[in-house]
């Protein structure tokens, strides 16, 4: 990472890219390692495509975590329109199996960033499981993960005073960090942000207010959720217009036309 062989950013901001955290365990020794997680979104009906699963690298818990992301998006944005979306998620430079759901919140941040076209801070790494309601849930290995990103920041760009880690609020009582990390946090050279919801994390990672839905289901102008909702509406319109222009034989069969073809 210091020599940029494994690509990790610890400064700046990038759309659809975030630093996730994992624990590498050799039995008698374990350490935390950040990994770049990316998301791309566009027109289509494929939903969320997990590249790790398609490549045969995804374990059952990881696959469940990705499926939960679809439930979150449906609950937040598909109340009055179809979720016309094709998105891909990937752990970059990962060549072994990926399991566990501790990166599901990280993947959701990358997905929301790509959808809303809002950059995420790269000086922050993220860990945490998420449920369909957007609540961030406890994970294991929190101390190793924090210390791993701390070491990478120190070795690459140096501690800038803005770097840190997002962790689930439920993991606060599990913190038992090395003395050098504790000292850096006390001096304001490194930070630990506990969050209870995805919206809290998005506010820290983007600097934008996520926004709450009003009685009519719409989000306030200028908020991150409004940008994501507007983009999904645009994708739905573009897909509808595209399919309307296709020759009749190329259009997807639906409803009565499917039944007619079966007969």
QUIZIPE-V451946 format. One record per residue. N is the residue number from 0. RES is the residue in one small letter. PHI is phi in radians with two decimals (NA if undefined). OMEGA is omega as a letter, one per 30 degrees, with the letter a starting at -180 (none if undefined). NEAR is the number of other C-alpha atoms within 8 Angstrom. Layout:
n,res,phi,omega,near
N,RES,PHI,OMEGA,NEAR
N,RES,PHI,OMEGA,NEAR
This chain:
n,res,phi,omega,near
0,x,NA,l,9
1,x,-1.07,a,7
2,x,-1.64,l,5
3,x,1.09,l,7
4,x,-1.39,l,6
5,x,-1.69,a,7
6,x,-1.45,l,7
7,x,-2.43,l,10
8,x,-1.70,l,8
9,x,-2.13,l,11
10,x,-2.47,l,8
11,x,1.39,a,8
12,x,-2.54,a,9
13,x,-2.44,l,11
14,x,-1.31,l,11
15,x,1.23,a,17
16,x,-2.43,a,14
17,x,-2.61,l,17
18,x,-1.58,l,15
19,x,-1.62,a,13
20,x,-2.24,l,14
21,x,-2.34,l,10
22,x,-1.98,l,11
23,x,-1.69,a,8
24,x,-2.09,l,8
25,x,-1.79,l,6
26,x,1.62,l,5
27,x,-1.73,l,5
28,x,-2.65,l,6
29,x,-2.45,l,10
30,x,-2.65,l,11
31,x,-1.55,a,15
32,x,-2.42,l,11
33,x,-1.32,l,13
34,x,-2.36,l,12
35,x,-1.36,l,13
36,x,-2.06,a,15
37,x,-2.19,l,14
38,x,-2.40,l,14
39,x,-2.26,a,11
40,x,-2.27,l,11
41,x,-2.92,a,8
42,x,-1.29,l,11
43,x,2.65,l,10
44,x,-2.17,a,8
45,x,-1.27,a,8
46,x,1.29,a,11
47,x,-1.66,l,12
48,x,-1.77,l,10
49,x,-1.58,a,11
50,x,-1.08,l,9
51,x,-1.08,l,12
52,x,-1.17,a,10
53,x,-1.10,l,9
54,x,-1.50,l,7
55,x,1.47,a,7
56,x,-1.68,a,11
57,x,-1.45,l,13
58,x,-1.48,a,11
59,x,-1.10,a,8
60,x,-1.15,l,9
61,x,-1.12,l,13
62,x,-1.07,l,13
63,x,-1.10,l,9
64,x,-1.04,l,13
65,x,-1.19,l,12
66,x,-1.09,l,9
67,x,-1.10,l,11
68,x,-1.06,l,12
69,x,-1.10,l,10
70,x,-1.11,l,9
71,x,-1.08,a,12
72,x,-1.11,l,9
73,x,-1.08,a,10
74,x,-1.15,a,10
75,x,-1.51,a,7
76,x,-2.16,a,11
77,x,-1.84,l,10
78,x,-1.24,a,8
79,x,-2.30,l,5
80,x,-2.69,l,8
81,x,-1.23,l,6
82,x,-1.55,a,11
83,x,-1.52,a,12
84,x,-2.64,l,15
85,x,-2.14,a,13
86,x,-2.40,l,13
87,x,-2.14,l,11
88,x,-2.18,a,15
89,x,-2.62,l,10
90,x,-1.56,a,10
91,x,-1.25,l,8
92,x,0.92,l,7
93,x,-1.93,a,6
94,x,-2.18,l,5
95,x,-2.36,a,5
96,x,-1.11,l,9
97,x,-2.10,l,9
98,x,-2.46,a,10
99,x,1.55,a,10
100,x,-1.89,a,12
101,x,-1.24,l,10
102,x,-1.76,a,14
103,x,-1.14,l,14
104,x,-1.18,l,14
105,x,-1.07,l,14
106,x,-1.11,l,14
107,x,-1.18,l,9
108,x,-1.06,l,12
109,x,-1.10,a,16
110,x,-1.14,l,15
111,x,-1.12,l,10
112,x,-1.10,l,14
113,x,-1.13,a,14
114,x,-1.13,a,13
115,x,-1.53,a,12
116,x,1.00,l,10
117,x,-2.13,a,12
118,x,-1.25,l,12
119,x,-1.86,l,14
120,x,-1.11,l,12
121,x,-1.63,l,14
122,x,-1.52,l,12
123,x,-2.17,l,12
124,x,-1.88,a,14
125,x,-2.32,l,14
126,x,-2.47,l,17
127,x,2.56,l,16
128,x,-1.49,l,15
129,x,-2.35,l,14
130,x,-1.85,a,11
131,x,-1.15,l,10
132,x,-1.58,l,7
133,x,1.46,l,10
134,x,-1.53,a,10
135,x,-1.50,a,15
136,x,-1.95,a,12
137,x,-1.09,l,10
138,x,-2.35,l,11
139,x,-1.70,l,5
140,x,1.22,a,8
141,x,-1.07,a,12
142,x,-1.18,l,10
143,x,-1.02,a,11
144,x,-1.15,l,16
145,x,-1.10,a,10
146,x,-1.13,l,13
147,x,-1.11,l,12
148,x,-1.24,l,15
149,x,-0.99,a,11
150,x,-1.14,l,8
151,x,-1.13,l,10
152,x,-1.06,a,12
153,x,-1.14,a,9
154,x,-1.43,a,8
155,x,-1.65,a,9
156,x,-1.65,a,9
157,x,1.45,a,7
158,x,-1.24,a,10
159,x,-1.65,a,8
160,x,1.64,l,8
161,x,-1.92,a,9
162,x,-1.36,l,13
163,x,3.03,a,13
164,x,-2.32,l,13
165,x,-1.57,l,13
166,x,-2.23,l,13
167,x,-1.12,l,16
168,x,-1.01,a,11
169,x,-1.17,a,8
170,x,-1.65,a,12
171,x,-1.00,a,8
172,x,-1.22,a,5
173,x,-1.68,a,7
174,x,-1.28,l,8
175,x,-2.66,a,5
176,x,-1.57,l,8
177,x,-1.05,a,7
178,x,-1.11,a,6
179,x,-1.19,l,6
180,x,-1.23,l,11
181,x,-1.04,a,9
182,x,-1.13,l,8
183,x,-1.12,l,10
184,x,-1.17,l,11
185,x,-1.09,a,7
186,x,-1.55,l,7
187,x,1.36,l,8
188,x,-1.60,l,12
189,x,-2.67,a,15
190,x,-2.34,l,11
191,x,-2.23,a,9
192,x,-1.88,l,8
193,x,-1.46,a,10
194,x,-2.24,l,12
195,x,-1.83,a,11
196,x,-2.41,l,9
197,x,-1.05,a,13
198,x,-1.09,l,8
199,x,-1.08,l,9
200,x,-1.14,l,10
201,x,-1.07,l,13
202,x,-1.07,a,11
203,x,-1.27,a,8
204,x,-1.29,a,9
205,x,-1.96,a,10
206,x,1.38,l,7
207,x,-1.82,l,9
208,x,-1.30,l,8
209,x,-1.10,l,10
210,x,1.57,l,10
211,x,-1.88,a,7
212,x,-1.19,l,9
213,x,-1.45,a,8
214,x,-1.01,a,5
215,x,-1.55,l,5
216,x,1.53,a,7
217,x,-1.59,a,8
218,x,-1.81,a,12
219,x,-1.05,l,10
220,x,-1.02,l,6
221,x,1.51,a,6
222,x,-1.52,a,12
223,x,-1.14,l,12
224,x,-1.11,l,11
225,x,-1.14,l,13
226,x,-1.11,l,13
227,x,-1.15,a,12
228,x,-1.14,l,11
229,x,-1.10,a,8
230,x,-1.15,l,10
231,x,-1.14,l,13
232,x,-1.10,l,9
233,x,-1.13,l,8
234,x,-1.09,l,13
235,x,-1.10,l,14
236,x,-1.16,a,8
237,x,-1.09,l,9
238,x,-1.14,l,11
239,x,-1.11,l,8
240,x,-1.12,a,8
241,x,-1.11,a,8
242,x,-1.23,l,8
243,x,-1.19,a,7
244,x,-1.50,a,6
245,x,-1.27,l,8
246,x,-0.99,a,6
247,x,-0.95,a,5
248,x,-1.24,a,4
249,x,-1.63,a,6
250,x,-1.31,l,9
251,x,-1.13,l,4
252,x,-1.29,l,6
253,x,-2.42,l,6
254,x,0.91,a,6
255,x,-1.16,a,6
256,x,-1.15,l,8
257,x,-1.13,a,9
258,x,-1.12,l,8
259,x,-1.12,a,7
260,x,-1.16,l,6
261,x,-1.15,l,5
262,x,-1.25,none,4
